[in-house]
Amino acid sequence: QVHLVESGGGLVQAGGSLSVACAASARTFSHFAVGWFRQAPGKEREFVAAISGLGKIRDYAGSVKGRFTISRDNAKNTALLQMNSLKPEDTAVYYCAAGGTFGRTARYDYWGQGTQVTVSS
């Protein structure tokens, strides 16, 4: 089993930056791809970004490409989502997920608890 613990959510002004992180309990973290998803009130869960097990391949939703950066440090069993130039429409609960296959539509077997990101106008 993989347990994911998120941190770093909070309130930020539009145009500002925020970083959210996942700490994972996996024995071999590099075996798992990591994805970030978000869900705003009244909306379905939305793909944000994904990174392959060794960190060599990345994918981003069009709405965040160029503003967000996903990364990982397998030696520390952590994954990071750096969010820049934040917009009010980025406001959502952000979830970290892990699975055995890389991709935005891949199966993610493990999920974090979610962390609230609020962007004020």
DOPADREN-346264 format. One record per residue: x, y, z of N, C-alpha, C, O in turn; residue in one letter. Coordinates in Angstrom, 2 decimals. Example, Ala and Ser with C-alpha at 12.3 -4.5 7.8 and 13.67 -1.06 7.14 Angstrom:
ATOM    neast   nnorth      nup   caeast  canorth     caup    ceast   cnorth      cup    oeast   onorth      oup  aa
ATOM    13.19    -5.69     7.80    12.30    -4.50     7.80    13.20    -3.30     7.80    14.24    -3.32     8.46   a
ATOM    12.85    -2.25     7.08    13.67    -1.06     7.14    12.90     0.03     7.87    13.41     1.14     8.04   s
//
This chain:
ATOM    neast   nnorth      nup   caeast  canorth     caup    ceast   cnorth      cup    oeast   onorth      oup  aa
ATOM     0.84    -1.19     0.00     0.00     0.00     0.00     0.88     1.25     0.00     1.99     1.25     0.54   q
ATOM     0.36     2.30    -0.62     1.05     3.58    -0.68     0.19     4.61     0.03    -0.97     4.81    -0.32   v
ATOM     0.76     5.26     1.02     0.07     6.31     1.74     0.65     7.65     1.33     1.87     7.85     1.37   h
ATOM    -0.21     8.57     0.92     0.20     9.88     0.45    -0.28    10.95     1.41    -1.46    10.97     1.78   l
ATOM     0.61    11.82     1.82     0.30    12.91     2.73     0.66    14.22     2.04     1.80    14.42     1.64   v
ATOM    -0.33    15.11     1.92    -0.14    16.36     1.21     0.09    17.50     2.19    -0.31    17.45     3.35   e
ATOM     0.75    18.54     1.68     0.99    19.74     2.46     1.16    20.92     1.51     1.41    20.72     0.32   s
ATOM     1.04    22.12     2.02     1.36    23.32     1.27     0.18    24.12     0.75     0.38    25.21     0.22   g
ATOM    -1.04    23.62     0.89    -2.19    24.38     0.43    -2.41    25.62     1.27    -1.87    25.75     2.37   g
ATOM    -3.20    26.54     0.73    -3.48    27.76     1.46    -4.12    28.81     0.59    -4.64    28.52    -0.49   g
ATOM    -4.07    30.04     1.06    -4.66    31.19     0.39    -3.56    32.03    -0.26    -2.55    32.33     0.37   l
ATOM    -3.78    32.41    -1.51    -2.81    33.22    -2.24    -3.55    34.21    -3.12    -4.65    33.93    -3.59   v
ATOM    -2.95    35.37    -3.34    -3.53    36.38    -4.20    -3.32    36.03    -5.67    -2.31    35.42    -6.03   q
ATOM    -4.26    36.42    -6.51    -4.12    36.19    -7.95    -2.79    36.75    -8.45    -2.38    37.85    -8.08   a
ATOM    -2.12    35.96    -9.29    -0.81    36.32    -9.79     0.33    35.79    -8.95     1.49    35.84    -9.37   g
ATOM     0.03    35.29    -7.78     1.04    34.78    -6.88     1.39    33.34    -7.16     0.93    32.74    -8.13   g
ATOM     2.21    32.78    -6.28     2.70    31.41    -6.43     2.46    30.61    -5.17     2.37    31.16    -4.07   s
ATOM     2.35    29.31    -5.35     2.16    28.39    -4.24     2.68    27.03    -4.66     2.61    26.67    -5.84   l
ATOM     3.21    26.28    -3.72     3.70    24.93    -3.97     3.00    23.95    -3.05     2.89    24.19    -1.85   s
ATOM     2.52    22.85    -3.61     1.93    21.77    -2.83     2.78    20.52    -3.00     3.34    20.30    -4.07   v
ATOM     2.86    19.70    -1.96     3.75    18.56    -1.97     3.04    17.31    -1.47     2.08    17.38    -0.71   a
ATOM     3.55    16.16    -1.91     3.12    14.86    -1.42     4.31    14.13    -0.83     5.39    14.11    -1.42   c
ATOM     4.12    13.55     0.32     5.09    12.63     0.91     4.50    11.23     0.83     3.38    11.00     1.28   a
ATOM     5.26    10.27     0.26     4.76     8.93     0.00     5.45     7.91     0.87     6.61     8.08     1.26   a
ATOM     4.73     6.84     1.19     5.26     5.76     2.03     5.75     4.56     1.23     6.16     3.57     1.83   s
ATOM     5.70     4.60    -0.10     6.06     3.46    -0.93     7.50     3.02    -0.69     8.39     3.85    -0.50   a
ATOM     7.71     1.70    -0.71     9.07     1.17    -0.56     9.95     1.58    -1.73    11.11     1.96    -1.54   r
ATOM     9.40     1.51    -2.94    10.12     1.91    -4.13     9.26     2.92    -4.87     8.46     2.57    -5.73   t
ATOM     9.44     4.18    -4.51     8.59     5.23    -5.03     8.71     5.38    -6.54     7.75     5.77    -7.21   f
ATOM     9.90     5.08    -7.09    10.12     5.23    -8.52     9.28     4.28    -9.36     9.17     4.47   -10.57   s
ATOM     8.69     3.26    -8.76     7.82     2.34    -9.49     6.45     2.96    -9.78     5.67     2.39   -10.55   h
ATOM     6.16     4.10    -9.20     4.84     4.70    -9.30     4.89     6.03   -10.04     5.71     6.89    -9.75   f
ATOM     3.99     6.17   -11.01     3.73     7.48   -11.58     2.91     8.30   -10.60     2.16     7.74    -9.79   a
ATOM     3.04     9.61   -10.66     2.30    10.51    -9.79     1.48    11.46   -10.63     1.96    12.01   -11.62   v
ATOM     0.24    11.66   -10.23    -0.62    12.62   -10.88    -1.19    13.60    -9.87    -1.42    13.26    -8.71   g
ATOM    -1.43    14.82   -10.33    -2.13    15.83    -9.55    -3.48    16.09   -10.21    -3.57    16.26   -11.42   w
ATOM    -4.52    16.13    -9.39    -5.87    16.41    -9.83    -6.46    17.50    -8.95    -5.96    17.75    -7.85   f
ATOM    -7.51    18.14    -9.43    -8.17    19.15    -8.61    -9.68    19.07    -8.83   -10.15    18.62    -9.87   r
ATOM   -10.41    19.53    -7.82   -11.86    19.54    -7.90   -12.38    20.81    -7.24   -12.14    21.06    -6.06   q
ATOM   -13.10    21.60    -8.01   -13.73    22.81    -7.52   -15.18    22.51    -7.15   -15.75    21.55    -7.65   a
ATOM   -15.78    23.32    -6.28   -17.18    23.10    -5.91   -18.10    23.07    -7.13   -18.03    23.95    -7.98   p
ATOM   -18.95    22.05    -7.20   -19.88    21.92    -8.30   -19.29    21.40    -9.59   -20.00    21.32   -10.59   g
ATOM   -18.02    21.05    -9.61   -17.37    20.55   -10.81   -16.80    19.16   -10.57   -16.57    18.75    -9.44   k
ATOM   -16.58    18.44   -11.66   -15.97    17.12   -11.58   -14.46    17.25   -11.37   -13.86    18.29   -11.64   e
ATOM   -13.87    16.17   -10.90   -12.43    16.14   -10.72   -11.72    16.32   -12.06   -12.14    15.75   -13.07   r
ATOM   -10.66    17.10   -12.07    -9.97    17.49   -13.28    -8.49    17.14   -13.20    -7.85    17.37   -12.18   e
ATOM    -7.96    16.59   -14.27    -6.53    16.30   -14.36    -5.75    17.60   -14.43    -6.14    18.54   -15.12   f
ATOM    -4.62    17.65   -13.71    -3.76    18.82   -13.70    -2.40    18.52   -14.30    -1.97    19.21   -15.23   v
ATOM    -1.71    17.50   -13.79    -0.37    17.19   -14.24    -0.01    15.77   -13.83    -0.60    15.22   -12.90   a
ATOM     0.97    15.18   -14.53     1.45    13.85   -14.19     2.94    13.77   -14.46     3.48    14.50   -15.29   a
ATOM     3.61    12.87   -13.75     5.03    12.65   -13.93     5.31    11.15   -13.84     4.74    10.47   -12.99   i
ATOM     6.19    10.65   -14.69     6.51     9.23   -14.72     7.38     8.86   -13.52     7.86     9.73   -12.80   s
ATOM     7.56     7.56   -13.32     8.24     7.06   -12.12     9.63     7.60   -11.92    10.01     7.91   -10.79   g
ATOM    10.40     7.72   -12.99    11.77     8.22   -12.90    11.85     9.73   -13.13    12.95    10.30   -13.12   l
ATOM    10.72    10.37   -13.34    10.69    11.81   -13.52    11.11    12.30   -14.88    11.38    13.49   -15.04   g
ATOM    11.19    11.43   -15.87    11.68    11.80   -17.19    10.59    12.26   -18.15    10.89    12.87   -19.17   k
ATOM     9.33    11.96   -17.83     8.23    12.34   -18.70     7.20    13.10   -17.87     6.87    12.71   -16.76   i
ATOM     6.70    14.20   -18.44     5.70    15.02   -17.76     4.57    15.35   -18.71     4.76    15.42   -19.92   r
ATOM     3.39    15.56   -18.15     2.21    15.92   -18.92     1.41    16.93   -18.11     1.32    16.83   -16.89   d
ATOM     0.82    17.92   -18.80     0.07    18.98   -18.15    -1.25    19.21   -18.87    -1.34    19.09   -20.09   y
ATOM    -2.26    19.56   -18.10    -3.49    20.04   -18.69    -3.23    21.37   -19.38    -2.39    22.16   -18.94   a
ATOM    -3.96    21.62   -20.47    -3.75    22.85   -21.22    -3.97    24.10   -20.39    -3.33    25.12   -20.64   g
ATOM    -4.86    24.04   -19.41    -5.18    25.21   -18.60    -4.05    25.62   -17.66    -4.04    26.75   -17.17   s
ATOM    -3.10    24.72   -17.40    -2.02    25.02   -16.47    -0.64    24.98   -17.13     0.34    25.38   -16.51   v
ATOM    -0.56    24.51   -18.36     0.73    24.41   -19.04     1.39    25.77   -19.12     0.76    26.76   -19.50   k
ATOM     2.67    25.81   -18.77     3.42    27.06   -18.75     3.36    27.79   -17.43     4.17    28.69   -17.20   g
ATOM     2.44    27.42   -16.56     2.32    28.06   -15.25     2.68    27.11   -14.11     3.25    27.53   -13.10   r
ATOM     2.35    25.82   -14.26     2.59    24.83   -13.22     3.76    23.94   -13.63     3.99    23.70   -14.81   f
ATOM     4.50    23.44   -12.64     5.59    22.50   -12.86     5.47    21.35   -11.88     5.39    21.56   -10.67   t
ATOM     5.46    20.12   -12.40     5.45    18.94   -11.56     6.86    18.36   -11.50     7.57    18.33   -12.51   i
ATOM     7.27    17.91   -10.32     8.59    17.33   -10.15     8.52    16.27    -9.05     7.51    16.13    -8.36   s
ATOM     9.61    15.53    -8.89     9.66    14.52    -7.83    11.10    14.31    -7.39    12.04    14.56    -8.15   r
ATOM    11.26    13.84    -6.17    12.55    13.48    -5.62    12.38    12.09    -5.03    11.90    11.94    -3.91   d
ATOM    12.78    11.07    -5.78    12.55     9.69    -5.35    13.38     9.32    -4.13    12.98     8.45    -3.35   n
ATOM    14.53     9.95    -3.96    15.34     9.68    -2.78    14.63    10.12    -1.51    14.88     9.57    -0.44   a
ATOM    13.76    11.12    -1.62    13.01    11.62    -0.48    11.56    11.17    -0.48    10.80    11.53     0.42   k
ATOM    11.16    10.38    -1.48     9.78     9.91    -1.61     8.79    11.07    -1.61     7.78    11.03    -0.91   n
ATOM     9.09    12.09    -2.39     8.22    13.26    -2.45     7.92    13.63    -3.90     8.71    13.37    -4.80   t
ATOM     6.76    14.26    -4.09     6.38    14.85    -5.36     5.89    16.26    -5.11     5.27    16.53    -4.08   a
ATOM     6.16    17.16    -6.03     5.88    18.57    -5.85     5.12    19.13    -7.04     5.38    18.75    -8.19   l
ATOM     4.20    20.03    -6.78     3.53    20.80    -7.82     3.75    22.27    -7.52     3.19    22.81    -6.57   l
ATOM     4.57    22.92    -8.34     4.83    24.35    -8.21     3.84    25.09    -9.09     3.76    24.84   -10.29   q
ATOM     3.08    26.01    -8.50     2.03    26.73    -9.19     2.37    28.21    -9.22     2.47    28.85    -8.17   m
ATOM     2.55    28.76   -10.41     2.86    30.17   -10.59     1.74    30.86   -11.35     0.90    30.21   -11.97   n
ATOM     1.73    32.19   -11.30     0.74    33.00   -12.00    -0.67    32.49   -11.74    -1.45    32.29   -12.67   s
ATOM    -0.98    32.28   -10.49    -2.25    31.67   -10.12    -3.43    32.58   -10.46    -3.34    33.81   -10.38   l
ATOM    -4.52    31.95   -10.84    -5.76    32.63   -11.21    -6.88    32.18   -10.29    -6.81    31.09    -9.72   k
ATOM    -7.92    33.01   -10.13    -9.04    32.58    -9.28    -9.65    31.24    -9.71   -10.12    30.48    -8.87   p
ATOM    -9.64    30.95   -11.00   -10.19    29.69   -11.48    -9.34    28.48   -11.11    -9.76    27.34   -11.33   e
ATOM    -8.15    28.70   -10.56    -7.34    27.60   -10.03    -7.80    27.16    -8.65    -7.33    26.15    -8.13   d
ATOM    -8.71    27.90    -8.04    -9.21    27.55    -6.72    -9.88    26.19    -6.75   -10.81    25.96    -7.53   t
ATOM    -9.42    25.28    -5.90    -9.94    23.92    -5.86    -9.27    23.16    -4.73    -8.31    23.64    -4.12   a
ATOM    -9.78    21.97    -4.47    -9.07    21.01    -3.64    -8.13    20.23    -4.55    -8.57    19.65    -5.54   v
ATOM    -6.86    20.22    -4.22    -5.85    19.54    -5.02    -5.49    18.21    -4.40    -5.23    18.12    -3.20   y
ATOM    -5.48    17.16    -5.23    -5.22    15.80    -4.79    -3.98    15.25    -5.48    -3.80    15.44    -6.68   y
ATOM    -3.14    14.57    -4.72    -2.02    13.81    -5.25    -2.43    12.35    -5.36    -3.09    11.82    -4.46   c
ATOM    -2.04    11.69    -6.45    -2.38    10.29    -6.66    -1.17     9.54    -7.22    -0.30    10.14    -7.85   a
ATOM    -1.12     8.23    -6.98    -0.04     7.39    -7.45    -0.60     6.14    -8.11    -1.60     5.59    -7.66   a
ATOM     0.06     5.69    -9.17    -0.34     4.48    -9.87     0.82     3.85   -10.60     1.89     4.44   -10.71   g
ATOM     0.61     2.63   -11.11     1.68     1.88   -11.74     1.96     2.26   -13.17     2.96     1.81   -13.74   g
ATOM     1.12     3.09   -13.79     1.26     3.46   -15.19     1.17     4.97   -15.34     0.32     5.61   -14.73   t
ATOM     2.04     5.53   -16.16     2.04     6.97   -16.40     0.95     7.36   -17.39     0.69     6.64   -18.35   f
ATOM     0.32     8.50   -17.14    -0.64     9.05   -18.08    -1.80     9.74   -17.39    -2.13     9.42   -16.25   g
ATOM    -2.42    10.68   -18.10    -3.52    11.43   -17.50    -4.76    10.56   -17.30    -5.59    10.85   -16.44   r
ATOM    -4.89     9.49   -18.10    -6.03     8.59   -17.98    -5.65     7.26   -17.35    -6.47     6.34   -17.33   t
ATOM    -4.45     7.14   -16.83    -4.01     5.91   -16.19    -4.78     5.66   -14.91    -5.41     6.56   -14.35   a
ATOM    -4.72     4.42   -14.45    -5.38     4.07   -13.19    -4.51     4.52   -12.02    -3.34     4.14   -11.92   r
ATOM    -5.08     5.31   -11.15    -4.40     5.76    -9.95    -5.02     5.04    -8.76    -6.18     5.28    -8.42   y
ATOM    -4.24     4.18    -8.13    -4.75     3.33    -7.06    -4.72     3.99    -5.69    -5.45     3.59    -4.79   d
ATOM    -3.88     4.99    -5.53    -3.68     5.60    -4.23    -3.87     7.11    -4.33    -3.42     7.75    -5.29   y
ATOM    -4.54     7.66    -3.34    -4.88     9.08    -3.34    -4.58     9.72    -1.99    -4.75     9.10    -0.94   w
ATOM    -4.14    10.96    -2.04    -3.99    11.74    -0.83    -5.31    12.28    -0.35    -6.35    12.06    -0.98   g
ATOM    -5.27    12.98     0.76    -6.49    13.47     1.40    -7.02    14.74     0.75    -8.17    15.12     0.99   q
ATOM    -6.22    15.40    -0.04    -6.59    16.66    -0.66    -6.18    17.85     0.19    -6.22    17.80     1.41   g
ATOM    -5.79    18.92    -0.48    -5.44    20.16     0.21    -6.06    21.33    -0.53    -6.03    21.39    -1.76   t
ATOM    -6.64    22.26     0.22    -7.37    23.38    -0.36    -6.41    24.46    -0.84    -5.54    24.91    -0.09   q
ATOM    -6.58    24.87    -2.08    -5.87    26.01    -2.65    -6.91    27.06    -3.03    -7.80    26.79    -3.84   v
ATOM    -6.81    28.24    -2.46    -7.74    29.32    -2.73    -6.99    30.51    -3.28    -6.03    30.99    -2.66   t
ATOM    -7.41    30.99    -4.44    -6.78    32.13    -5.10    -7.78    33.29    -5.08    -8.86    33.19    -5.67   v
ATOM    -7.43    34.36    -4.42    -8.30    35.52    -4.31    -8.06    36.49    -5.45    -6.94    36.60    -5.96   s
ATOM    -9.11    37.18    -5.86    -9.02    38.15    -6.94    -8.66    39.53    -6.42    -8.53    40.47    -7.20   s
//
